[in-house]
Structure formats: C-alpha cells, structure tokens
Amino acid sequence: MGSGLWILILEGAIAVGLLLFIVWWTLPSGNKDKRPQDKR
C-alpha cells in the first residue's frame, strides 16, 4: 500500500457509512401510521 492510500480508503469508508446512516435515519418507521391510514 502506498503511504497515502489508507487515508483514501478510510475517507471512502467514512463517506459510505455516513451515507448509510443518513438514509437509515430518514427512512419512515412504517409501523406507527400504517393501521389508521388503511381504514377507509
């Protein structure tokens, strides 16, 4: 490995982890509001 390659790998891993965290955080839970909306 080059001397600066591990920094790029670490930065990429942090970016992917942050993206996954943001997507997980913004997803709706799906269990709270399902039942009342299904009633017609």
N, CA, C and O atoms as a DFTB+ gen file, in Angstrom:
160 C
 N C O
     1  1       0.840      -1.191       0.000
     2  2       0.000       0.000       0.000
     3  2       0.874       1.239       0.000
     4  3       1.936       1.280       0.620
     5  1       0.400       2.237      -0.705
     6  2       1.127       3.494      -0.697
     7  2       0.962       4.205       0.626
     8  3       0.144       3.817       1.460
     9  1       1.737       5.236       0.807
    10  2       1.700       5.920       2.096
    11  2       0.384       6.674       2.311
    12  3      -0.062       6.815       3.450
    13  1      -0.239       7.157       1.238
    14  2      -1.474       7.912       1.402
    15  2      -2.718       7.144       1.004
    16  3      -3.824       7.679       1.074
    17  1      -2.551       5.885       0.582
    18  2      -3.692       5.108       0.109
    19  2      -4.651       4.777       1.241
    20  3      -5.865       4.782       1.038
    21  1      -4.136       4.493       2.414
    22  2      -5.008       4.144       3.537
    23  2      -5.898       5.314       3.932
    24  3      -7.003       5.106       4.433
    25  1      -5.432       6.544       3.714
    26  2      -6.251       7.719       4.017
    27  2      -7.442       7.778       3.077
    28  3      -8.552       8.095       3.505
    29  1      -7.229       7.474       1.791
    30  2      -8.325       7.474       0.827
    31  2      -9.329       6.371       1.133
    32  3     -10.537       6.579       1.015
    33  1      -8.836       5.201       1.524
    34  2      -9.726       4.096       1.873
    35  2     -10.538       4.450       3.116
    36  3     -11.741       4.194       3.157
    37  1      -9.911       5.022       4.108
    38  2     -10.611       5.427       5.320
    39  2     -11.654       6.498       5.027
    40  3     -12.767       6.444       5.551
    41  1     -11.297       7.469       4.192
    42  2     -12.235       8.528       3.846
    43  2     -13.434       7.971       3.075
    44  3     -14.566       8.400       3.296
    45  1     -13.193       7.029       2.184
    46  2     -14.289       6.396       1.454
    47  2     -15.197       5.599       2.366
    48  3     -16.418       5.636       2.214
    49  1     -14.616       4.878       3.312
    50  2     -15.417       4.092       4.247
    51  2     -16.264       5.005       5.134
    52  3     -17.418       4.685       5.419
    53  1     -15.720       6.114       5.565
    54  2     -16.478       7.059       6.376
    55  2     -17.613       7.666       5.562
    56  3     -18.718       7.841       6.075
    57  1     -17.350       7.991       4.295
    58  2     -18.386       8.571       3.448
    59  2     -19.526       7.585       3.223
    60  3     -20.694       7.971       3.275
    61  1     -19.207       6.327       2.975
    62  2     -20.250       5.313       2.766
    63  2     -21.039       5.091       4.056
    64  3     -22.265       4.987       4.022
    65  1     -20.355       5.020       5.172
    66  2     -21.031       4.849       6.447
    67  2     -21.947       6.018       6.765
    68  3     -23.054       5.822       7.267
    69  1     -21.499       7.221       6.481
    70  2     -22.328       8.400       6.724
    71  2     -23.553       8.402       5.812
    72  3     -24.648       8.761       6.244
    73  1     -23.372       8.003       4.556
    74  2     -24.500       7.926       3.638
    75  2     -25.529       6.913       4.111
    76  3     -26.727       7.191       4.095
    77  1     -25.074       5.745       4.529
    78  2     -25.994       4.723       5.025
    79  2     -26.714       5.187       6.285
    80  3     -27.900       4.905       6.457
    81  1     -26.018       5.888       7.160
    82  2     -26.632       6.396       8.380
    83  2     -27.715       7.422       8.064
    84  3     -28.784       7.404       8.674
    85  1     -27.444       8.319       7.112
    86  2     -28.423       9.337       6.747
    87  2     -29.654       8.696       6.121
    88  3     -30.780       9.097       6.414
    89  1     -29.446       7.704       5.262
    90  2     -30.580       7.011       4.646
    91  2     -31.393       6.290       5.709
    92  3     -32.622       6.353       5.686
    93  1     -30.736       5.606       6.640
    94  2     -31.450       4.893       7.711
    95  2     -32.204       5.873       8.605
    96  3     -33.330       5.595       9.018
    97  1     -31.597       7.006       8.902
    98  2     -32.199       7.987       9.804
    99  2     -33.445       8.609       9.189
   100  3     -34.398       8.916       9.905
   101  1     -33.453       8.800       7.859
   102  2     -34.564       9.487       7.215
   103  2     -35.661       8.532       6.753
   104  3     -36.718       8.996       6.324
   105  1     -35.454       7.225       6.822
   106  2     -36.498       6.289       6.423
   107  2     -37.650       6.327       7.432
   108  3     -37.417       6.409       8.638
   109  1     -38.880       6.269       6.943
   110  2     -40.012       6.201       7.875
   111  2     -40.036       4.858       8.576
   112  3     -39.620       3.844       8.015
   113  1     -40.526       4.858       9.805
   114  2     -40.530       3.614      10.575
   115  2     -41.495       2.607       9.993
   116  3     -41.205       1.411       9.989
   117  1     -42.650       3.063       9.495
   118  2     -43.588       2.186       8.825
   119  2     -44.563       1.489       9.757
   120  3     -45.593       1.012       9.280
   121  1     -44.307       1.401      11.040
   122  2     -45.176       0.676      11.946
   123  2     -46.160       1.592      12.682
   124  3     -47.207       1.126      13.132
   125  1     -45.855       2.841      12.807
   126  2     -46.670       3.735      13.630
   127  2     -47.960       4.157      12.908
   128  3     -49.029       4.155      13.517
   129  1     -47.875       4.513      11.642
   130  2     -49.008       5.126      10.963
   131  2     -49.692       4.207       9.958
   132  3     -50.548       4.671       9.205
   133  1     -49.353       2.939       9.916
   134  2     -49.940       2.048       8.912
   135  2     -51.411       1.778       9.177
   136  3     -52.224       1.911       8.262
   137  1     -51.779       1.406      10.387
   138  2     -53.153       0.980      10.681
   139  2     -54.181       2.102      10.474
   140  3     -55.180       1.860       9.796
   141  1     -53.997       3.310      11.014
   142  2     -55.021       4.338      10.832
   143  2     -55.207       4.738       9.370
   144  3     -56.326       5.063       8.973
   145  1     -54.160       4.726       8.565
   146  2     -54.283       5.122       7.172
   147  2     -54.998       4.066       6.341
   148  3     -55.595       4.404       5.319
   149  1     -54.958       2.786       6.747
   150  2     -55.581       1.730       5.974
   151  2     -57.107       1.725       6.123
   152  3     -57.803       1.194       5.258
   153  1     -57.633       2.306       7.199
   154  2     -59.088       2.329       7.405
   155  2     -59.730       3.314       6.445
   156  3     -59.262       4.443       6.302
   157  1     -60.820       2.880       5.775
   158  2     -61.500       3.776       4.839
   159  2     -62.962       3.857       5.160
   160  3     -63.705       4.566       4.480
